[in-house]
Amino acid sequence: MFIVGDLFIFGSYFVVYALWRNWQNDIFLGAQQNLSLGFGVFNTMVLLVSSWFLAAAIKAMRAGDWIVSARWTLATMACGLVFVASKVFEWSVEVGHGFVFSSNMFSQFYFWTTGVHLLHVLFGLLALFRLWLEVKDPDCRNVATAESAAAFWHMVDLLWLVIFALMYLMR
């Protein structure tokens, strides 16, 4: 239920973003020039790869191959950490160029949306760490718990795809 609620909240926010973009299209187009498409593409690829790794981990769990599952889960967490580092570095570059939260309405949407998304990535990393610990402990292994963590992680990835399209690609 949490995932559905999260999707509803983000979906509502995306609608508000689209309305503001329609009202201030010139400001939004100009402000988008501050974003690095390269960072956006890199972050997107990292999260897509992480989803593939997590799907492989779940598949290994279902097959009873817990060692392989633990490795894929670690690889997923590594991708998540790369995403966090890349996003923080991207923000530092943007702020260094004077693009800050208070620059304009687009920047407020951008920093708020990517910031809340990053919090979701961090929560997802905590869930994946817990999952990794459970996979390593024969008394705690539970595929249903793993699938719940995976569903959350995939939702976070899906949200990023929408954020990437809205913030980086849509002109």
C-alpha positions in Angstrom: 0.0 0.0 0.0 2.9 2.3 0.7 4.1 2.0 -2.9 0.7 2.9 -4.3 0.6 5.9 -2.0 4.0 7.0 -3.0 3.2 6.7 -6.6 0.0 8.8 -6.1 1.9 11.5 -4.3 4.6 11.7 -6.9 2.0 11.5 -9.7 0.2 14.4 -8.2 3.4 16.3 -8.0 4.2 15.6 -11.6 0.8 17.0 -12.6 1.5 20.2 -10.7 4.9 20.4 -12.3 3.3 20.1 -15.8 0.9 22.9 -15.0 3.6 25.2 -13.8 5.7 24.3 -16.8 2.8 25.3 -19.0 2.4 28.6 -17.2 6.2 29.5 -17.2 7.5 27.6 -20.2 10.2 30.1 -21.1 11.6 30.1 -17.5 11.5 26.3 -17.4 13.3 25.9 -20.8 16.0 28.4 -19.8 16.5 26.8 -16.4 16.8 23.3 -17.9 20.0 24.5 -19.6 21.6 24.3 -16.2 21.1 20.5 -16.1 23.7 18.1 -17.4 22.1 15.6 -19.8 25.2 13.4 -19.3 24.6 13.1 -15.6 20.9 12.4 -16.2 21.7 9.6 -18.7 24.4 8.2 -16.4 22.1 8.1 -13.4 19.4 6.5 -15.5 21.7 3.8 -16.7 22.9 3.1 -13.2 19.4 2.7 -11.9 18.3 0.5 -14.8 21.3 -1.8 -14.3 20.5 -1.9 -10.6 17.0 -3.1 -11.3 18.4 -5.8 -13.6 20.8 -6.9 -10.8 18.0 -7.0 -8.2 15.8 -9.1 -10.6 18.7 -11.5 -10.9 19.0 -11.6 -7.1 15.3 -12.4 -6.7 15.5 -15.1 -9.4 18.5 -16.7 -7.6 16.5 -16.6 -4.3 13.6 -18.4 -5.9 16.0 -21.0 -7.2 17.5 -21.4 -3.7 20.9 -20.1 -4.7 21.4 -17.8 -1.7 25.1 -17.1 -2.3 24.4 -15.8 -5.8 21.5 -13.8 -4.6 23.7 -12.1 -2.0 26.2 -11.1 -4.7 23.5 -9.7 -6.9 22.0 -7.8 -3.9 25.4 -6.3 -3.2 25.8 -5.3 -6.8 22.4 -3.6 -6.6 23.5 -1.7 -3.5 26.7 -0.7 -5.2 24.7 0.8 -8.1 22.5 2.7 -5.5 25.6 4.1 -3.9 27.0 5.2 -7.3 23.7 6.9 -8.0 23.8 8.8 -4.6 27.4 9.9 -5.2 26.7 11.0 -8.7 23.5 12.9 -7.8 25.3 14.7 -4.9 28.2 15.6 -7.2 25.8 16.8 -9.9 24.1 19.0 -7.4 27.5 20.4 -6.3 28.3 21.3 -9.9 24.9 22.9 -10.4 25.2 25.0 -7.2 28.8 25.9 -8.2 27.4 27.4 -11.3 24.8 29.4 -9.4 21.8 27.1 -10.1 20.2 26.8 -6.6 16.8 26.0 -5.1 15.8 29.7 -5.1 16.9 30.4 -8.7 13.4 30.0 -10.1 10.3 27.8 -10.0 12.0 25.1 -12.2 14.9 24.9 -9.8 12.5 24.5 -6.9 10.7 21.7 -8.6 14.1 20.1 -9.7 15.8 20.2 -6.3 12.7 19.2 -4.3 11.8 16.3 -6.7 15.4 14.9 -7.0 15.9 15.4 -3.3 12.8 13.5 -2.3 13.8 10.8 -4.8 17.3 10.6 -3.3 15.7 10.0 0.1 13.8 7.1 -1.4 17.0 5.7 -2.9 18.6 5.9 0.6 15.5 4.2 2.2 15.8 1.6 -0.6 19.5 1.1 0.2 18.6 0.4 3.8 16.0 -2.1 2.7 18.5 -3.8 0.4 21.1 -3.9 3.2 18.5 -5.6 5.5 17.7 -8.0 2.6 21.4 -8.8 2.1 21.7 -9.6 5.9 18.7 -11.8 5.7 20.0 -13.6 2.6 23.2 -14.4 4.4 21.4 -15.8 7.5 19.7 -19.2 6.8 17.2 -18.6 9.6 15.9 -15.3 8.1 15.6 -16.1 4.4 12.2 -15.1 3.1 11.5 -14.6 -0.6 8.3 -12.6 0.1 10.3 -10.0 2.1 12.8 -9.8 -0.7 10.1 -9.3 -3.2 8.7 -6.4 -1.2 12.1 -4.7 -1.0 12.5 -5.3 -4.8 9.1 -3.8 -5.5 10.1 -0.6 -3.6 13.4 -0.5 -5.4 11.8 -0.9 -8.8 9.2 1.9 -7.9 12.2 4.2 -7.1 13.7 3.4 -10.5 10.4 4.0 -12.2 10.0 7.4 -10.5 13.5 8.3 -11.7 12.6 7.5 -15.3 9.7 9.9 -15.1 11.8 12.6 -13.3 14.5 12.1 -16.0 12.0 12.5 -18.8 10.3 15.6 -17.2 13.4 17.4 -16.0 16.1 16.5 -18.5 14.4 15.6 -21.8 11.1 17.3 -22.1 11.5 20.6 -23.9 
